[in-house]
Amino acid sequence: MTSTFHLAPGGSLRGNLRVPGDKSISHRSIMLGALAEGRTTVTGFLDGADCLATLAAFQAMGVPIERPEPNTVILDGVGLNGLRAPSGPLDMGNSGTAMRLLCGVLAGQAFDSELVGDASLSRRPMRRVTAPLATMGARIDTSEQGTPPLRVHGGQRLHGEHHRLEVASAQVKSALLLAGLWSEGETCVTEPAPTRDHTERMLAGFGYELRQHDRTACLSGGGRLSACAVDVPADISSAAFFLVGASIAQGSDLILHHVGVNPTRTGVIDILRLMGASIEVLDRREIGGEPVADLHVRWAPLRGIAIPEELVPLAIDEFPALFIAAACAEGETVLTGASELRVKESDRIQVMADGLAALGVESEVRPDGIRIQGRESLGGGAVQSHGDHRISMSFAMAALRATGPVVVHDCANVATSFPGFPELARGAGLAITVA
């Protein structure tokens, strides 16, 4: 399936929006709900292809799941030892989160399993997860390049370890903590910088004892998860496109409702504010252990900055959108310490640089980052997204500051994280059509 975004230049974003549910929390709600004892109801679930792949995987392993209405999932959990062997490979589609976290879950099962994905996912590195899991006793085979498909050998006796991660990664941390549920003794993960903590918060919400101190999280195997209700907030990664779009388009005035503002995810707000963006955080509240707020964003002139490295892990998924903000800022923006962007759904540094060049923006690609020279306005042009949903949506917002039409190719994967993006963006004022 192919899809191309066609965007007329100019315009502004106005009104009130609620973007789809948080993808990270949606994945984890299915996993923990399936492994809990009792009935878990998830509302606000992201009905995107990535999260539906996780849902289908647990159905294939014998978990009863109902869908009474869109964005709602009811799971009758089977407990930590109730999963059954699937009849074939588990297809994770485009979702690196699903594949890496499931490595931790499947490592502790009695049965063999196989994880596969689409062409993009099949190029992504997996040894960053499989290697530390192996120190716990897991046996997971990868390709010679360390990529999928992954073959997980069941019946292994897992033991707790203290993992000290060299690279900050919420996916690796989560996979190790999940494997710890089936391990003898204590599993601890110490990370070099804070990353999103949805797994830790949700384990606590499902009643599993977790000990945390500074940047270390520990749990002991042999416990149980108890079913609960999960209300998934709107995804700040999806809100980020609109935060950037409203910040760069003169006359914009937009409110984004019920957005998750977990402090391990709000780097995009902090970075935009450092650039001069006008973003107010309104009506802070806590829903199911996750902080939520409404975000009011208005147009403001942006300036280039050196992005603080401590904010990089807190905004790792939002950098494609932030690169568009940098392209529209006065002066130069420099990003360092972001080599992780090279191994996302695409090499997001190089692909963004290529797309910016197509719109007349000068940049310099570096091994762990990029330098972007801002412009008063962007040119029109054709951009290749290389099937990366975040690239597609970022360049859609760039059209708000373009002087000519913008065409973004290979956008079908937008459905993996943001179903209905063109319609929602059109309703806010973006002149977008899809062909």
Stockholm file with secondary structure:
# STOCKHOLM 1.0

chainA/1-435         MTSTFHLAPGGSLRGNLRVPGDKSISHRSIMLGALAEGRTTVTGFLDGADCLATLAAFQAMGVPIERPEPNTVILDGVGLNGLRAPSGPLDMGNSGTAMRLLCGVLAGQAFDSELVGDASLSRRPMRRVTAPLATMGARIDTSEQGTPPLRVHGGQRLHGEHHRLEVASAQVKSALLLAGLWSEGETCVTEPAPTRDHTERMLAGFGYELRQHDRTACLSGGGRLSACAVDVPADISSAAFFLVGASIAQGSDLILHHVGVNPTRTGVIDILRLMGASIEVLDRREIGGEPVADLHVRWAPLRGIAIPEELVPLAIDEFPALFIAAACAEGETVLTGASELRVKESDRIQVMADGLAALGVESEVRPDGIRIQGRESLGGGAVQSHGDHRISMSFAMAALRATGPVVVHDCANVATSFPGFPELARGAGLAITVA
#=GR chainA/1-435 SS CCCCEEECSCCCCEEEECCCBCHHHHHHHHHHHHHSEEEEEEESCCCSHHHHHHHHHHHHTTCCEECSSTTEEEEEEECTTCCCCCSSCEECTTCHHHHHHHHHHHHTSSSCEEEECCTTGGGSCCHHHHHHHHTTTCEEECCTTSCSCEEEECSCCCBCCEEECSSCCHHHHHHHHHHHTTSBSEEEEECSSCCCCHHHHHHHHTTCCCEEETTEEEEESSCCCBCCEEECCBCHHHHHHHHHHHHHSTTCEEEEEEEECCTTTTHHHHHHHHTTCEEEEEEEEEETTEEEEEEEEECCCCBCCBCCGGGGGGGGGGHHHHHHHHHTSBSEEEECSCGGGGGSSSCHHHHHHHHHHHTTCCEEEETTEEEEECCSSBCCEEEECTTCHHHHHHHHHHGGGBSSCEEEECCGGGGGTCTTHHHHHHHHTCCEEEC
#=GC SS_cons         CCCCEEECSCCCCEEEECCCBCHHHHHHHHHHHHHSEEEEEEESCCCSHHHHHHHHHHHHTTCCEECSSTTEEEEEEECTTCCCCCSSCEECTTCHHHHHHHHHHHHTSSSCEEEECCTTGGGSCCHHHHHHHHTTTCEEECCTTSCSCEEEECSCCCBCCEEECSSCCHHHHHHHHHHHTTSBSEEEEECSSCCCCHHHHHHHHTTCCCEEETTEEEEESSCCCBCCEEECCBCHHHHHHHHHHHHHSTTCEEEEEEEECCTTTTHHHHHHHHTTCEEEEEEEEEETTEEEEEEEEECCCCBCCBCCGGGGGGGGGGHHHHHHHHHTSBSEEEECSCGGGGGSSSCHHHHHHHHHHHTTCCEEEETTEEEEECCSSBCCEEEECTTCHHHHHHHHHHGGGBSSCEEEECCGGGGGTCTTHHHHHHHHTCCEEEC
//
